[in-house]
Amino acid sequence: TPAASTPIVSYATRQWYGIGNVVFFSGQEEITDGIPEECWPSGFRGNYFRLQYPVTNLQATSDALYIFTIQATYQITGTNRETFNVRPIFENIGHPYGHPRAVTRWGDVLAFLTHDFRIALINDSNIKIVSDPLYTDLVDQSATYTTEFDIKYWGDIDKEYLFVSGHVISNTLRSKQWVLDLKKTGRKTNFEEYESFWFTPWSIRATASLSGRISENTGQRRMVFFVWNNTDATGSLVMIDPTARTG
């Protein structure tokens, strides 16, 4: 039985993934025989980094690769095998098991689910917790139901949202979505400052979500959910209308 591994991500023209507490990366300029993209050097001087804790997720930005473990978050910088450098950036903030879709990126900002079920943003090695207004919502969702968390960024027309979906595959009536308005988050008014502007939780019977182009003819990114009815065993794809002209 293959060991559970993290999603594969691309950084510095290489592919990266983690199994256990080891992060592996594909070969590139050091490969002299074969196809670099298909080579995964192993052995004593193989292409890997061994970390202290099990790796639970990976995400890359334009200038760094972020490695999430159950107890800490690491960062890899560099452009080739000789200059790759791994260092811990948050010793006490990790990422939980079983939620490979609970991390996303826009620009050089990362959003991820922490080991204690909070939502954190990373920007230039600085971290900010934005889920405090949710209180125990995410913890309760995880403790009460077998939930798979899924985080997506979506921007269209005048809207810029971060979706945190809690998919309950066995009973989608229990699925919930928490939506952070990124434009209103941190906005100052004459009366107060909105640190984190969350909508009232949504109830879309979803098992998966996608933020991206839905056809070759459209340039806009769409926010799409797969809605599943457990009783009738039927499902469909639904798209959020950013103009609010249709339900």
BABAGU-709486 format. One record per residue (C-alpha): residue in three letters; x, y, z; chain; residue number from 0. Coordinates in steps of 0.25 Angstrom, whole numbers, plus 5000, padded with zeros to 4 digits. Layout:
BEGIN
<r code="ala" u="X" v="Y" w="Z" unit="A" pos="NUM"/>
...
***
This chain:
BEGIN
<r code="thr" u="5000" v="5000" w="5000" unit="A" pos="0"/>
<r code="pro" u="5006" v="5013" w="4996" unit="A" pos="1"/>
<r code="ala" u="5009" v="5023" w="5007" unit="A" pos="2"/>
<r code="ala" u="5000" v="5035" w="5008" unit="A" pos="3"/>
<r code="ser" u="5007" v="5047" w="5001" unit="A" pos="4"/>
<r code="thr" u="5004" v="5062" w="4999" unit="A" pos="5"/>
<r code="pro" u="5000" v="5069" w="4986" unit="A" pos="6"/>
<r code="ile" u="5011" v="5071" w="4976" unit="A" pos="7"/>
<r code="val" u="5014" v="5086" w="4974" unit="A" pos="8"/>
<r code="ser" u="5024" v="5093" w="4965" unit="A" pos="9"/>
<r code="tyr" u="5035" v="5102" w="4969" unit="A" pos="10"/>
<r code="ala" u="5049" v="5106" w="4963" unit="A" pos="11"/>
<r code="thr" u="5045" v="5098" w="4950" unit="A" pos="12"/>
<r code="arg" u="5044" v="5085" w="4959" unit="A" pos="13"/>
<r code="gln" u="5033" v="5076" w="4964" unit="A" pos="14"/>
<r code="trp" u="5032" v="5074" w="4980" unit="A" pos="15"/>
<r code="tyr" u="5024" v="5065" w="4989" unit="A" pos="16"/>
<r code="gly" u="5025" v="5060" w="5003" unit="A" pos="17"/>
<r code="ile" u="5024" v="5046" w="5008" unit="A" pos="18"/>
<r code="gly" u="5025" v="5044" w="5023" unit="A" pos="19"/>
<r code="asn" u="5035" v="5054" w="5028" unit="A" pos="20"/>
<r code="val" u="5043" v="5055" w="5015" unit="A" pos="21"/>
<r code="val" u="5041" v="5065" w="5004" unit="A" pos="22"/>
<r code="phe" u="5045" v="5060" w="4990" unit="A" pos="23"/>
<r code="phe" u="5048" v="5068" w="4978" unit="A" pos="24"/>
<r code="ser" u="5051" v="5065" w="4963" unit="A" pos="25"/>
<r code="gly" u="5064" v="5066" w="4956" unit="A" pos="26"/>
<r code="gln" u="5068" v="5077" w="4947" unit="A" pos="27"/>
<r code="glu" u="5081" v="5083" w="4943" unit="A" pos="28"/>
<r code="glu" u="5089" v="5072" w="4951" unit="A" pos="29"/>
<r code="ile" u="5083" v="5061" w="4942" unit="A" pos="30"/>
<r code="thr" u="5093" v="5057" w="4931" unit="A" pos="31"/>
<r code="asp" u="5086" v="5044" w="4927" unit="A" pos="32"/>
<r code="gly" u="5071" v="5043" w="4924" unit="A" pos="33"/>
<r code="ile" u="5059" v="5053" w="4924" unit="A" pos="34"/>
<r code="pro" u="5061" v="5063" w="4936" unit="A" pos="35"/>
<r code="glu" u="5046" v="5064" w="4938" unit="A" pos="36"/>
<r code="glu" u="5044" v="5049" w="4940" unit="A" pos="37"/>
<r code="cys" u="5056" v="5048" w="4949" unit="A" pos="38"/>
<r code="trp" u="5055" v="5047" w="4964" unit="A" pos="39"/>
<r code="pro" u="5070" v="5044" w="4969" unit="A" pos="40"/>
<r code="ser" u="5070" v="5036" w="4982" unit="A" pos="41"/>
<r code="gly" u="5081" v="5030" w="4991" unit="A" pos="42"/>
<r code="phe" u="5091" v="5036" w="5000" unit="A" pos="43"/>
<r code="arg" u="5092" v="5049" w="4992" unit="A" pos="44"/>
<r code="gly" u="5077" v="5049" w="4986" unit="A" pos="45"/>
<r code="asn" u="5068" v="5060" w="4984" unit="A" pos="46"/>
<r code="tyr" u="5061" v="5061" w="4997" unit="A" pos="47"/>
<r code="phe" u="5060" v="5068" w="5011" unit="A" pos="48"/>
<r code="arg" u="5057" v="5061" w="5023" unit="A" pos="49"/>
<r code="leu" u="5049" v="5069" w="5034" unit="A" pos="50"/>
<r code="gln" u="5046" v="5067" w="5048" unit="A" pos="51"/>
<r code="tyr" u="5031" v="5065" w="5047" unit="A" pos="52"/>
<r code="pro" u="5022" v="5058" w="5036" unit="A" pos="53"/>
<r code="val" u="5019" v="5067" w="5024" unit="A" pos="54"/>
<r code="thr" u="5004" v="5070" w="5022" unit="A" pos="55"/>
<r code="asn" u="5004" v="5080" w="5011" unit="A" pos="56"/>
<r code="leu" u="5012" v="5088" w="5001" unit="A" pos="57"/>
<r code="gln" u="5010" v="5101" w="4994" unit="A" pos="58"/>
<r code="ala" u="5019" v="5110" w="4985" unit="A" pos="59"/>
<r code="thr" u="5020" v="5125" w="4983" unit="A" pos="60"/>
<r code="ser" u="5028" v="5132" w="4972" unit="A" pos="61"/>
<r code="asp" u="5040" v="5133" w="4982" unit="A" pos="62"/>
<r code="ala" u="5039" v="5121" w="4992" unit="A" pos="63"/>
<r code="leu" u="5033" v="5108" w="4995" unit="A" pos="64"/>
<r code="tyr" u="5025" v="5106" w="5008" unit="A" pos="65"/>
<r code="ile" u="5025" v="5093" w="5015" unit="A" pos="66"/>
<r code="phe" u="5014" v="5090" w="5025" unit="A" pos="67"/>
<r code="thr" u="5016" v="5079" w="5036" unit="A" pos="68"/>
<r code="ile" u="5007" v="5075" w="5047" unit="A" pos="69"/>
<r code="gln" u="5015" v="5085" w="5057" unit="A" pos="70"/>
<r code="ala" u="5023" v="5095" w="5049" unit="A" pos="71"/>
<r code="thr" u="5024" v="5102" w="5036" unit="A" pos="72"/>
<r code="tyr" u="5037" v="5102" w="5027" unit="A" pos="73"/>
<r code="gln" u="5041" v="5110" w="5015" unit="A" pos="74"/>
<r code="ile" u="5051" v="5106" w="5004" unit="A" pos="75"/>
<r code="thr" u="5057" v="5117" w="4996" unit="A" pos="76"/>
<r code="gly" u="5068" v="5116" w="4985" unit="A" pos="77"/>
<r code="thr" u="5068" v="5113" w="4970" unit="A" pos="78"/>
<r code="asn" u="5076" v="5100" w="4969" unit="A" pos="79"/>
<r code="arg" u="5081" v="5088" w="4976" unit="A" pos="80"/>
<r code="glu" u="5093" v="5095" w="4982" unit="A" pos="81"/>
<r code="thr" u="5086" v="5107" w="4987" unit="A" pos="82"/>
<r code="phe" u="5073" v="5101" w="4992" unit="A" pos="83"/>
<r code="asn" u="5072" v="5105" w="5007" unit="A" pos="84"/>
<r code="val" u="5061" v="5100" w="5017" unit="A" pos="85"/>
<r code="arg" u="5058" v="5107" w="5029" unit="A" pos="86"/>
<r code="pro" u="5047" v="5108" w="5040" unit="A" pos="87"/>
<r code="ile" u="5038" v="5120" w="5039" unit="A" pos="88"/>
<r code="phe" u="5027" v="5117" w="5049" unit="A" pos="89"/>
<r code="glu" u="5031" v="5107" w="5060" unit="A" pos="90"/>
<r code="asn" u="5018" v="5106" w="5066" unit="A" pos="91"/>
<r code="ile" u="5008" v="5107" w="5055" unit="A" pos="92"/>
<r code="gly" u="5006" v="5094" w="5046" unit="A" pos="93"/>
<r code="his" u="4995" v="5088" w="5037" unit="A" pos="94"/>
<r code="pro" u="4986" v="5076" w="5040" unit="A" pos="95"/>
<r code="tyr" u="4986" v="5062" w="5034" unit="A" pos="96"/>
<r code="gly" u="4975" v="5059" w="5024" unit="A" pos="97"/>
<r code="his" u="4972" v="5073" w="5018" unit="A" pos="98"/>
<r code="pro" u="4981" v="5074" w="5005" unit="A" pos="99"/>
<r code="arg" u="4972" v="5084" w="4999" unit="A" pos="100"/>
<r code="ala" u="4972" v="5093" w="5011" unit="A" pos="101"/>
<r code="val" u="4983" v="5103" w="5005" unit="A" pos="102"/>
<r code="thr" u="4982" v="5113" w="4994" unit="A" pos="103"/>
<r code="arg" u="4990" v="5125" w="4988" unit="A" pos="104"/>
<r code="trp" u="4987" v="5138" w="4981" unit="A" pos="105"/>
<r code="gly" u="4999" v="5146" w="4977" unit="A" pos="106"/>
<r code="asp" u="5010" v="5143" w="4988" unit="A" pos="107"/>
<r code="val" u="4999" v="5142" w="4999" unit="A" pos="108"/>
<r code="leu" u="4996" v="5128" w="5005" unit="A" pos="109"/>
<r code="ala" u="4984" v="5124" w="5012" unit="A" pos="110"/>
<r code="phe" u="4984" v="5111" w="5020" unit="A" pos="111"/>
<r code="leu" u="4977" v="5103" w="5031" unit="A" pos="112"/>
<r code="thr" u="4986" v="5102" w="5043" unit="A" pos="113"/>
<r code="his" u="4988" v="5090" w="5052" unit="A" pos="114"/>
<r code="asp" u="4977" v="5096" w="5062" unit="A" pos="115"/>
<r code="phe" u="4967" v="5099" w="5051" unit="A" pos="116"/>
<r code="arg" u="4969" v="5114" w="5050" unit="A" pos="117"/>
<r code="ile" u="4971" v="5121" w="5036" unit="A" pos="118"/>
<r code="ala" u="4984" v="5128" w="5035" unit="A" pos="119"/>
<r code="leu" u="4990" v="5137" w="5024" unit="A" pos="120"/>
<r code="ile" u="5005" v="5137" w="5020" unit="A" pos="121"/>
<r code="asn" u="5011" v="5149" w="5013" unit="A" pos="122"/>
<r code="asp" u="5026" v="5151" w="5012" unit="A" pos="123"/>
<r code="ser" u="5028" v="5141" w="5024" unit="A" pos="124"/>
<r code="asn" u="5018" v="5149" w="5032" unit="A" pos="125"/>
<r code="ile" u="5006" v="5142" w="5038" unit="A" pos="126"/>
<r code="lys" u="4993" v="5147" w="5042" unit="A" pos="127"/>
<r code="ile" u="4981" v="5139" w="5048" unit="A" pos="128"/>
<r code="val" u="4968" v="5144" w="5041" unit="A" pos="129"/>
<r code="ser" u="4958" v="5134" w="5047" unit="A" pos="130"/>
<r code="asp" u="4956" v="5139" w="5061" unit="A" pos="131"/>
<r code="pro" u="4942" v="5144" w="5058" unit="A" pos="132"/>
<r code="leu" u="4938" v="5130" w="5054" unit="A" pos="133"/>
<r code="tyr" u="4941" v="5126" w="5069" unit="A" pos="134"/>
<r code="thr" u="4939" v="5111" w="5070" unit="A" pos="135"/>
<r code="asp" u="4932" v="5109" w="5056" unit="A" pos="136"/>
<r code="leu" u="4943" v="5101" w="5049" unit="A" pos="137"/>
<r code="val" u="4947" v="5093" w="5061" unit="A" pos="138"/>
<r code="asp" u="4932" v="5089" w="5064" unit="A" pos="139"/>
<r code="gln" u="4930" v="5085" w="5049" unit="A" pos="140"/>
<r code="ser" u="4943" v="5076" w="5050" unit="A" pos="141"/>
<r code="ala" u="4939" v="5070" w="5063" unit="A" pos="142"/>
<r code="thr" u="4925" v="5067" w="5060" unit="A" pos="143"/>
<r code="tyr" u="4926" v="5062" w="5046" unit="A" pos="144"/>
<r code="thr" u="4936" v="5055" w="5037" unit="A" pos="145"/>
<r code="thr" u="4940" v="5068" w="5030" unit="A" pos="146"/>
<r code="glu" u="4949" v="5071" w="5018" unit="A" pos="147"/>
<r code="phe" u="4953" v="5086" w="5018" unit="A" pos="148"/>
<r code="asp" u="4956" v="5092" w="5005" unit="A" pos="149"/>
<r code="ile" u="4961" v="5107" w="5003" unit="A" pos="150"/>
<r code="lys" u="4959" v="5114" w="4990" unit="A" pos="151"/>
<r code="tyr" u="4962" v="5129" w="4986" unit="A" pos="152"/>
<r code="trp" u="4952" v="5135" w="4976" unit="A" pos="153"/>
<r code="gly" u="4952" v="5149" w="4970" unit="A" pos="154"/>
<r code="asp" u="4942" v="5154" w="4959" unit="A" pos="155"/>
<r code="ile" u="4936" v="5168" w="4956" unit="A" pos="156"/>
<r code="asp" u="4936" v="5176" w="4969" unit="A" pos="157"/>
<r code="lys" u="4937" v="5163" w="4978" unit="A" pos="158"/>
<r code="glu" u="4949" v="5157" w="4984" unit="A" pos="159"/>
<r code="tyr" u="4946" v="5145" w="4994" unit="A" pos="160"/>
<r code="leu" u="4953" v="5134" w="5001" unit="A" pos="161"/>
<r code="phe" u="4945" v="5122" w="5002" unit="A" pos="162"/>
<r code="val" u="4947" v="5112" w="5014" unit="A" pos="163"/>
<r code="ser" u="4938" v="5100" w="5011" unit="A" pos="164"/>
<r code="gly" u="4935" v="5089" w="5021" unit="A" pos="165"/>
<r code="his" u="4931" v="5077" w="5012" unit="A" pos="166"/>
<r code="val" u="4923" v="5066" w="5019" unit="A" pos="167"/>
<r code="ile" u="4923" v="5055" w="5009" unit="A" pos="168"/>
<r code="ser" u="4914" v="5046" w="5016" unit="A" pos="169"/>
<r code="asn" u="4903" v="5056" w="5018" unit="A" pos="170"/>
<r code="thr" u="4904" v="5068" w="5010" unit="A" pos="171"/>
<r code="leu" u="4893" v="5075" w="5018" unit="A" pos="172"/>
<r code="arg" u="4904" v="5077" w="5028" unit="A" pos="173"/>
<r code="ser" u="4914" v="5084" w="5018" unit="A" pos="174"/>
<r code="lys" u="4917" v="5098" w="5021" unit="A" pos="175"/>
<r code="gln" u="4925" v="5110" w="5015" unit="A" pos="176"/>
<r code="trp" u="4931" v="5122" w="5022" unit="A" pos="177"/>
<r code="val" u="4934" v="5133" w="5013" unit="A" pos="178"/>
<r code="leu" u="4944" v="5144" w="5016" unit="A" pos="179"/>
<r code="asp" u="4942" v="5157" w="5008" unit="A" pos="180"/>
<r code="leu" u="4957" v="5161" w="5005" unit="A" pos="181"/>
<r code="lys" u="4953" v="5175" w="5001" unit="A" pos="182"/>
<r code="lys" u="4946" v="5179" w="5014" unit="A" pos="183"/>
<r code="thr" u="4956" v="5172" w="5023" unit="A" pos="184"/>
<r code="gly" u="4965" v="5182" w="5029" unit="A" pos="185"/>
<r code="arg" u="4957" v="5194" w="5023" unit="A" pos="186"/>
<r code="lys" u="4956" v="5206" w="5032" unit="A" pos="187"/>
<r code="thr" u="4944" v="5214" w="5034" unit="A" pos="188"/>
<r code="asn" u="4940" v="5226" w="5043" unit="A" pos="189"/>
<r code="phe" u="4934" v="5217" w="5053" unit="A" pos="190"/>
<r code="glu" u="4943" v="5204" w="5054" unit="A" pos="191"/>
<r code="glu" u="4953" v="5196" w="5047" unit="A" pos="192"/>
<r code="tyr" u="4949" v="5182" w="5041" unit="A" pos="193"/>
<r code="glu" u="4960" v="5173" w="5044" unit="A" pos="194"/>
<r code="ser" u="4953" v="5161" w="5037" unit="A" pos="195"/>
<r code="phe" u="4940" v="5162" w="5030" unit="A" pos="196"/>
<r code="trp" u="4933" v="5149" w="5030" unit="A" pos="197"/>
<r code="phe" u="4919" v="5146" w="5024" unit="A" pos="198"/>
<r code="thr" u="4909" v="5138" w="5032" unit="A" pos="199"/>
<r code="pro" u="4912" v="5123" w="5028" unit="A" pos="200"/>
<r code="trp" u="4907" v="5118" w="5015" unit="A" pos="201"/>
<r code="ser" u="4900" v="5104" w="5013" unit="A" pos="202"/>
<r code="ile" u="4903" v="5099" w="5000" unit="A" pos="203"/>
<r code="arg" u="4902" v="5084" w="4999" unit="A" pos="204"/>
<r code="ala" u="4916" v="5082" w="4993" unit="A" pos="205"/>
<r code="thr" u="4927" v="5072" w="4993" unit="A" pos="206"/>
<r code="ala" u="4937" v="5079" w="4985" unit="A" pos="207"/>
<r code="ser" u="4940" v="5093" w="4979" unit="A" pos="208"/>
<r code="leu" u="4948" v="5100" w="4968" unit="A" pos="209"/>
<r code="ser" u="4952" v="5114" w="4966" unit="A" pos="210"/>
<r code="gly" u="4957" v="5116" w="4951" unit="A" pos="211"/>
<r code="arg" u="4953" v="5117" w="4937" unit="A" pos="212"/>
<r code="ile" u="4942" v="5107" w="4933" unit="A" pos="213"/>
<r code="ser" u="4944" v="5108" w="4917" unit="A" pos="214"/>
<r code="glu" u="4954" v="5112" w="4907" unit="A" pos="215"/>
<r code="asn" u="4945" v="5124" w="4903" unit="A" pos="216"/>
<r code="thr" u="4945" v="5131" w="4916" unit="A" pos="217"/>
<r code="gly" u="4956" v="5138" w="4923" unit="A" pos="218"/>
<r code="gln" u="4949" v="5141" w="4936" unit="A" pos="219"/>
<r code="arg" u="4951" v="5131" w="4948" unit="A" pos="220"/>
<r code="arg" u="4938" v="5125" w="4953" unit="A" pos="221"/>
<r code="met" u="4935" v="5119" w="4967" unit="A" pos="222"/>
<r code="val" u="4929" v="5106" w="4964" unit="A" pos="223"/>
<r code="phe" u="4923" v="5095" w="4974" unit="A" pos="224"/>
<r code="phe" u="4920" v="5081" w="4972" unit="A" pos="225"/>
<r code="val" u="4906" v="5079" w="4979" unit="A" pos="226"/>
<r code="trp" u="4902" v="5065" w="4984" unit="A" pos="227"/>
<r code="asn" u="4889" v="5059" w="4989" unit="A" pos="228"/>
<r code="asn" u="4892" v="5047" w="4997" unit="A" pos="229"/>
<r code="thr" u="4878" v="5042" w="4998" unit="A" pos="230"/>
<r code="asp" u="4875" v="5042" w="4983" unit="A" pos="231"/>
<r code="ala" u="4890" v="5040" w="4979" unit="A" pos="232"/>
<r code="thr" u="4890" v="5051" w="4969" unit="A" pos="233"/>
<r code="gly" u="4899" v="5063" w="4967" unit="A" pos="234"/>
<r code="ser" u="4902" v="5075" w="4959" unit="A" pos="235"/>
<r code="leu" u="4912" v="5086" w="4956" unit="A" pos="236"/>
<r code="val" u="4907" v="5100" w="4961" unit="A" pos="237"/>
<r code="met" u="4914" v="5114" w="4958" unit="A" pos="238"/>
<r code="ile" u="4913" v="5126" w="4967" unit="A" pos="239"/>
<r code="asp" u="4908" v="5138" w="4959" unit="A" pos="240"/>
<r code="pro" u="4917" v="5150" w="4962" unit="A" pos="241"/>
<r code="thr" u="4906" v="5160" w="4957" unit="A" pos="242"/>
<r code="ala" u="4895" v="5154" w="4967" unit="A" pos="243"/>
<r code="arg" u="4885" v="5154" w="4955" unit="A" pos="244"/>
<r code="thr" u="4882" v="5139" w="4956" unit="A" pos="245"/>
<r code="gly" u="4880" v="5130" w="4968" unit="A" pos="246"/>
***
